[in-house]
Amino acid sequence: MASVGRHFRGSVSDLIFGTWKQPLADDMGWAFQKGLAGLLSHHLSVPASKIDKGDDGIEVDTAILRDQSTSKWTDDDEKSAKKFIEETLEERLRAKYEDIIDSSVHDIRFKCRPLDYSLEYAYVIPILTREIVAQDPSLLEMYRDLDQSILSKSVSPDDIKEQVQKLMERVKDGDSTFTLIVDMSVKCLESFSISNKETGDIIQGSDNEQEVYHLVRFENIAHQNKKPALGNWIISDWDDLLNGNVWHLKN
């Protein structure tokens, strides 16, 4: 994980003592809360500003918001909310939440207050990004061959160097581009319930808060000798909903 720390230009003491980890975890924690608020905003047609409570986490009750609403959800609101989640949640993860709830029949109450963030795993994918591979899947074959060559004791350093060069030549800015993939656990105090809109009866979940953990996977594209932009993390999976949403290994 220290290799990830180096890309954030920490001092020598930061790398030795791992003090770069907490600021990174805090930044991804911020991204987790914004992504969750954006997802709820888009699918519940509620402004994110009414859901994201800052240090108090996420809170939404569609029944209360409906009673308090003084304005309609406009097309501009919808476009803005859609654009936001496109910038914070990966496409396959977003697709999992289409038709998340029928707001004409059900109300939703959800609270999520993050208590702690902890980095679990981090690694670097050189040369490639998710977008580059989507445009040219054949690059995965080259990357897999390179990975196997590096692990093999029978392939010479010169041959490995040649494979690296060939792969970089196929990718624009391949000599300086890399993807950071980081898994983070989020400890939360959380409650979730779905109720009948007419009767108010809870048909799923509970309003009782419980301590839960979420495993969240983030991605960030960076370039050699440039500090990755904190706050630009994309959430690519959580709680293994997409089995990690792996793109850099060929099946």
C-alpha positions in Angstrom: 0.0 0.0 0.0 3.0 2.3 0.4 3.2 2.6 -3.4 -0.2 4.2 -3.3 1.1 6.6 -0.6 4.0 7.6 -2.8 1.7 8.8 -5.5 0.2 11.2 -3.0 3.6 12.8 -2.5 3.7 12.2 1.3 6.9 12.9 3.1 9.3 10.1 4.1 7.9 10.1 7.6 4.4 9.9 6.1 5.4 6.8 4.2 7.1 5.2 7.2 4.4 5.7 9.7 1.5 5.5 7.2 0.1 8.9 8.2 -1.1 9.5 4.6 -3.7 6.8 5.0 -6.2 8.7 7.2 -6.4 11.8 5.0 -7.0 9.5 2.1 -9.7 7.5 4.0 -11.3 10.8 5.0 -11.4 12.0 1.4 -13.0 8.8 0.2 -15.4 8.9 3.1 -16.5 12.3 1.8 -16.9 10.8 -1.6 -18.9 7.9 -0.2 -21.4 10.3 1.5 -21.7 12.5 -1.6 -22.2 9.5 -3.9 -24.9 8.0 -1.6 -26.7 11.4 -1.3 -26.6 11.8 -5.1 -28.0 8.3 -5.7 -30.9 9.0 -3.3 -31.5 12.5 -4.7 -31.7 11.2 -8.3 -34.0 8.2 -7.6 -36.2 9.9 -5.0 -36.4 13.3 -6.8 -35.2 15.1 -3.7 -32.5 17.8 -3.7 -29.2 16.4 -2.3 -29.0 19.4 0.0 -32.0 18.1 1.9 -30.4 14.6 2.2 -26.8 15.3 2.9 -26.5 16.5 6.5 -22.7 17.0 6.5 -21.1 15.6 9.7 -24.4 14.1 10.7 -24.4 11.9 7.6 -27.4 11.1 5.4 -31.0 11.4 6.3 -34.1 11.2 4.2 -37.8 10.6 4.9 -39.9 11.0 1.7 -43.2 11.4 3.7 -41.9 14.4 5.6 -40.2 15.9 2.6 -43.4 15.5 0.6 -45.4 17.4 3.2 -42.7 20.2 3.4 -42.1 20.5 -0.3 -42.9 24.0 -1.7 -41.6 23.4 -5.3 -41.7 20.7 -7.9 -38.8 18.5 -9.1 -37.9 20.1 -12.5 -36.2 18.7 -15.6 -33.2 20.8 -14.7 -33.1 19.2 -11.2 -33.3 15.8 -12.9 -30.4 16.6 -15.3 -28.3 18.0 -12.5 -28.9 15.0 -10.2 -28.2 12.5 -13.1 -24.9 14.3 -14.0 -23.8 14.2 -10.4 -24.2 10.5 -10.0 -22.5 9.9 -13.3 -19.5 11.7 -11.9 -19.5 9.8 -8.6 -20.8 6.2 -9.3 -19.6 3.9 -12.0 -22.1 3.0 -14.7 -22.7 -0.7 -13.7 -23.2 0.3 -10.1 -25.7 3.0 -11.1 -27.6 0.5 -13.2 -28.2 -1.7 -10.1 -30.4 1.0 -8.7 -32.7 1.7 -11.5 -36.3 1.5 -10.3 -35.1 1.5 -6.7 -38.5 2.3 -5.4 -42.0 3.1 -6.6 -42.5 6.5 -5.1 -46.2 6.5 -6.1 -46.8 3.6 -3.7 -44.0 3.6 -1.1 -42.2 6.0 1.2 -38.6 5.5 2.3 -36.9 6.4 5.5 -33.1 6.1 5.6 -30.4 7.3 8.0 -26.7 6.7 7.6 -24.2 8.3 9.9 -20.6 7.2 9.2 -18.6 6.7 12.4 -15.2 5.6 11.1 -13.3 4.9 7.8 -10.5 2.4 7.4 -8.4 1.6 4.4 -8.5 -2.2 3.7 -6.6 -2.6 0.4 -5.0 -0.5 -2.3 -3.2 -1.2 -5.5 -2.1 0.5 -8.7 -2.9 -0.6 -12.2 -0.2 0.9 -14.5 -0.9 2.2 -18.0 -4.6 1.2 -18.2 -7.9 2.8 -17.0 -11.4 1.4 -17.1 -12.3 3.7 -20.0 -9.3 2.8 -22.0 -10.1 -0.9 -21.7 -13.7 -0.4 -22.6 -12.6 1.2 -25.8 -10.0 -1.5 -26.6 -10.6 -4.8 -24.8 -7.6 -6.4 -26.5 -5.4 -4.4 -24.2 -6.4 -6.8 -21.4 -4.7 -9.7 -23.2 -1.5 -7.7 -23.4 -1.8 -6.7 -19.7 -2.5 -10.3 -18.6 0.6 -11.5 -20.6 2.7 -8.8 -19.0 1.4 -9.7 -15.5 2.2 -13.4 -16.1 5.7 -12.5 -17.4 6.4 -10.5 -14.3 5.4 -13.4 -12.0 7.4 -15.9 -14.1 11.0 -16.7 -13.2 11.8 -17.8 -16.8 11.1 -14.4 -18.5 14.1 -12.1 -18.8 13.9 -8.5 -17.7 14.6 -7.4 -21.3 11.5 -9.3 -22.5 9.4 -7.8 -19.8 10.7 -4.3 -20.7 9.7 -5.0 -24.3 6.2 -6.0 -23.3 5.8 -2.9 -21.2 7.0 -0.7 -24.1 4.5 -2.4 -26.6 1.6 -1.9 -24.2 2.5 1.8 -23.5 2.7 2.4 -27.2 -0.9 1.3 -27.6 -2.1 3.7 -25.0 -2.1 7.5 -25.2 0.0 8.8 -22.3 0.5 5.1 -21.3 4.0 5.9 -19.9 2.5 8.1 -17.2 -1.1 7.0 -16.7 -2.2 4.6 -13.9 -5.4 3.8 -12.0 -5.6 3.7 -8.2 -8.1 1.1 -6.8 -8.8 1.3 -3.1 -11.1 -0.7 -0.8 -12.4 1.1 2.3 -14.6 -0.2 5.1 -17.1 2.3 6.5 -18.6 1.9 10.0 -22.0 3.4 10.1 -25.0 3.9 12.4 -27.8 3.1 10.0 -31.6 2.5 9.7 -33.7 1.8 6.6 -37.4 1.2 6.1 -40.0 1.1 3.3 -43.5 1.9 4.2 -46.9 1.9 2.5 -47.6 5.4 1.4 -51.3 5.3 2.3 -51.2 3.5 5.6 -47.7 4.3 6.9 -47.2 0.6 7.7 -43.6 -0.6 7.4 -43.4 -3.4 4.8 -39.6 -3.8 4.8 -36.7 -2.9 7.1 -36.9 -1.1 10.5 -36.5 2.4 11.9 -34.2 1.0 14.6 -30.6 2.2 14.1 -27.9 -0.5 13.9 -24.2 -0.4 13.6 -23.2 -1.8 10.2 -20.1 -2.0 8.0 -19.9 -1.3 4.3 -17.0 -2.3 2.1 -16.6 0.4 -0.6 -14.4 0.2 -3.7 -13.0 3.5 -5.2 -11.1 4.3 -8.3 -9.1 7.3 -9.3 -7.1 8.0 -12.5 -3.8 9.7 -12.0 -0.6 10.5 -13.9 3.1 10.0 -12.9 4.6 13.0 -11.1 1.2 14.6 -10.7 -0.7 14.4 -7.4 -4.1 12.7 -7.9 -6.9 15.0 -7.3 -8.5 14.2 -4.0 -12.3 14.4 -4.2 -12.3 12.8 -7.7 -12.9 9.3 -6.5 -15.4 7.2 -8.4 -17.3 4.5 -6.4 -17.2 1.3 -8.5 -18.7 -1.1 -6.0 -20.0 -1.5 -2.5 -20.7 -4.5 -0.4 -19.5 -6.7 -3.3 -22.7 -6.0 -5.2 -20.8 -6.4 -8.4 -18.1 -8.8 -7.0 -15.6 -6.0 -7.0 -16.6 -4.7 -10.5 -13.2 -5.8 -11.8 -12.2 -4.6 -15.2 -8.4 -5.1 -15.3 -8.4 -8.9 -15.4 -9.6 -10.9 -18.4 -12.1 -13.7 -17.6 
